[in-house]
């Protein structure tokens, strides 16, 4: 019998179109791992590319993967044309039709054929986006470099463009930060691999042939350059520092052809994705898993220029010497799973991420919540930076900086930023520290997109989780009094439980309180009041750090199990998991309210399947997780909700491996049924974590019967980080449920 062929490389399994439909908001174009610049098509969607859109407006050079707010990316959009110039220099009007037939999306490479027989290929270095434009034989080709427009709903408030010599365009784009944030400036430099033969600029007043400069406020603006027949390669570098930074970043690609850059990009991804090997004969399973891993490894983004300079949160230029400064932290999302995945797989990057967050604190004056470039957007609520940094401390990423990090975290947990600060911090702290809850107050003044008292109940639960997490760090660092105080505050979630509230036959739910301590009236656990992007049904499980308190509020283990069963429609899952998750669970990516079931599309209850395991019913965790995995498919709509800078993808990676970091700060991973017959996690320290599950069958609901191989005591349902870091092989016996 002939040997079975080897499995395809991980890079060949990735489908970058997964998540580009139904608000997954990923982008299919080229990037390096954690790259600063990209090259990807722009259609009519605010995130950049939507699979069902019929036209491409241009190829932009900055994107966020999976973000759910407008005002993001698509900067310095380039579109190839030939023949007469457009009558109106508006990318919504001169956009080109394209076909998915022949469209290619792989890590480090994208290809598409536009109408009129123009082919565009994309690749990238860490700080540049690169395209090769191939025009019809014998035709002069023109590139429209648009700096006055970006992604749909991304307002450009000012821009400039200058044509330098016969092969370079430089300029600036002032655009608005995510979710209503403040404007910030991006410098760019675009260099072509051969000289152009004609040029011009455009502005709100129209086209100006043979002019080299245009600058001004909001409005149509850009430059066009025409080339003699033949392919043209364009390299675009970005910098948040200055024009010199953009010019320096261009040198990453100096002296290299498009194909050489593509090979380097794909080699980088080949090495990055090799951190996990899986064994499965199902091609779709491979595609979904490795695409999820790919999406998780796109961010945060490299922030410093090639010389280490970056623009800090004080708007001054700083230098990262011997480390990489990272930008774009969607902490409310990523603290739940993405942060731990990066820390487990990439310890050096995790260290630099931790240092970057501390640099934001040092230069900006406070810890961030949703950091966009060098702007704090104050998007989302709660205190996500605390579990984020405490987990990085637990993973060893703060060695030598423990005291500095702890001081910043304690300041954040016990105070509020100055009124003049751009940071909002824990705006509910005055009431929370005095009375044990964040008041529900829709009139509370906010500095940005969100503020905690507008969502007082969920903010209380998130503060309590953060305090309970910080207590772990405080105790291990020897701050006993702080630890005791934080542990008490970690139980503040109990103060919101109202035993008089009944819904669907269950009694007792978290309920918003007003500033005077009275309950919000009227109130329903399925309503929107007091909870951010969720309901009391979904937020009630956000107490995984205090399982005894949660069980007491729910009425004991049996009552908790019954409520979880109703929340997940568990009996229906057993009969038809794929149908149940699509019909009984929350379906729409933005259907946050008027809900009483699990929402797999958003963050507040992502950990809820593992509550079963934490209360002694791990077999039900396996059933629910296996059912949820059916929502991740090898198709453009294959991500649940917004991917949120890799959060949903990281959830899937952990869920498929059979372990999940459900309780922040503990360094513990809760077990459930692995998806694959064999998986090997290659750690950066040279050790391997080998997970074998010979009976794994994704067509059936299964749970863990026994774990063998000396991995953990038989009565445990979790494994700690130290055991994983030491390297371990274990066998998981699975049985049908």
Secondary structure, DSSP 8 states (H G I E B T S, - for coil): ---------HHHH--TTTTSSTT-----SEE-TT-S-EEEEE-SSTTS--TT-SEE-EEES---SS--SSS----SEEEEE-SS--SS--HHHH-EEEEEEEEEEETTEEEEEETTTEEEEEEE-SSEEEEEEE--TT--EEEEEE-S--STT--EEEEEEEEETTTEEEEEEEEE-TTT--EEEEEEEEEESS--SEEEEEETTEEEET--EEEEESS--EEEEEE-SS-EEEEEEEESS-HHHHHHHHGGGTT--HHHHHHHHHHHHHHHHTTEEEE-S-HHHHHHHHHHHHHHTT-SEE-S-TTSEEE-TTS-EEE-SSS--EE-EEHHHHTTTHHHHHHHH-HHHHHHHHHHHHHHHHHHSS--SEEETTEE---S-S-HHHHHHHHHHHTTTTTT-HHHHHHHHHHHHH----TTSS---STTHHHHHHHSS----TT---SSS--GGGGHHHHHHHHHHHHHHHHHHHHHTT-HHHHHHHHHHTTGGGGGEEEEEEETTEEEEE--B-TTS-B-SS--TTS-TT-SSS-HHHHTT--TT-HHHHHHHHTSHHHHHHHHHHHTTHHHHHH-HHHHHHHTS--STT--SS--S--TTSSTTTTGGGHHHHTT-HHHHHHHHHHHGGG--SSTT-SSS--TTTHHHHHHHHHHHTEE--STTS-EEEE---SSSEEEEE-TTS-EEEEE-TT--TTS-EEEEEEESSSS-TT-SEEEHHHHHT-EEEEEEEEE-
